[in-house]
Amino acid sequence: MFKSVFAATAALFTSAGAALAGPYVNVEANAGWVGDDYKSTTTDVHVGYEGEIGAASYYVQAGPAIVAEDGVDTETQFSGKAGLGIPVSDALSAYGEVSFLTADDSDDLGVGGKLGLKFNF
């Protein structure tokens, strides 16, 4: 029973087409090591929305972030990110993202960002 429901749901989502904009769920785990020494993993469980404004594409997403540091109790924080992609030419596009992560023991907010260019051959 559950296998057929899962298969039908998967078929529905894969047949929906990549051009649809709107809400989504994104689960992402980011782990870090120094040499062979494991340091931590942060798993984001985000709900987001994506769409287009003219030729540009955008997304915004946020939700809980489960932070598991080596040798420390696991904590749940709140995180989010927003990004924008803009075509520069047929083969070149530019993108940017800003992200944040809260911290229990501080009023400070961890903020990150990235900028990049993507060239398609």
C-alpha positions in Angstrom: 0.0 0.0 0.0 2.6 2.6 1.1 4.9 1.6 -1.8 2.2 2.3 -4.3 1.3 5.7 -2.7 5.0 6.6 -2.6 5.5 5.6 -6.3 2.4 7.5 -7.4 3.6 10.6 -5.5 7.0 10.4 -7.0 5.6 10.0 -10.5 3.4 13.0 -10.0 6.3 15.2 -8.9 8.6 14.1 -11.7 5.9 14.6 -14.3 5.1 18.1 -13.1 7.9 19.7 -15.1 10.8 21.8 -14.0 9.3 25.1 -15.2 6.8 25.3 -12.4 7.6 27.9 -9.8 6.3 27.9 -6.3 6.7 26.3 -2.9 9.2 23.5 -2.1 10.9 21.7 0.7 14.7 21.5 0.8 16.6 19.2 3.2 20.4 19.7 3.1 23.2 18.4 5.3 26.6 20.2 5.4 29.4 18.4 7.2 32.9 19.6 7.9 36.3 17.9 8.6 39.8 19.1 9.2 42.0 16.4 7.7 40.4 13.2 9.0 38.9 14.9 12.1 35.1 15.3 11.9 34.0 18.6 13.2 30.2 19.1 12.7 27.1 18.7 10.5 24.3 21.2 10.1 21.1 19.8 8.6 18.7 22.4 7.2 15.0 21.5 6.9 13.7 24.5 4.8 10.4 25.4 3.3 10.9 27.8 0.4 9.5 29.6 -2.6 11.1 30.1 -6.0 10.1 32.1 -9.0 11.1 34.5 -11.8 11.2 38.2 -12.2 11.7 38.9 -15.9 14.8 37.0 -16.9 16.0 36.6 -13.4 15.2 33.7 -11.0 15.0 33.9 -7.2 14.4 31.8 -4.2 13.8 32.3 -0.5 13.8 29.5 2.1 14.0 29.1 5.9 13.4 26.6 8.7 15.0 24.7 11.5 18.7 23.8 11.4 19.9 20.8 13.4 23.5 21.5 14.4 25.5 18.4 15.5 29.0 19.3 16.6 31.5 16.5 17.5 31.4 15.9 21.3 28.6 18.5 22.0 24.9 18.1 22.4 22.8 18.6 19.3 21.1 21.9 19.1 18.3 23.2 16.9 18.7 26.7 15.5 16.8 28.6 12.8 18.4 29.3 9.3 17.5 30.6 6.0 18.8 31.8 2.6 17.8 33.8 -0.4 19.3 33.8 -3.8 19.1 35.5 -7.2 20.3 34.3 -10.6 20.6 36.7 -13.6 21.6 35.7 -17.2 24.4 37.9 -18.6 24.5 36.2 -22.0 23.4 33.0 -23.6 26.4 31.1 -22.0 27.1 33.2 -18.9 25.0 33.8 -15.8 25.7 35.5 -12.4 24.3 34.4 -9.1 24.3 35.5 -5.5 23.1 34.1 -2.1 22.9 35.4 1.4 22.3 33.0 4.3 21.9 33.2 8.1 22.0 30.9 11.2 20.9 31.8 14.7 22.9 31.0 17.8 21.4 30.0 21.3 24.2 31.5 23.4 24.4 34.9 21.6 22.3 37.7 20.2 24.5 37.6 17.2 23.3 36.2 13.9 25.7 34.2 11.7 25.5 35.6 8.2 27.2 34.3 5.0 27.1 35.1 1.3 28.4 34.0 -2.0 28.7 35.4 -5.5 29.5 33.5 -8.6 29.6 33.2 -12.4 28.5 30.1 -14.3 29.6 29.5 -17.8 27.8 26.9 -19.9 29.7 25.3 -22.8 
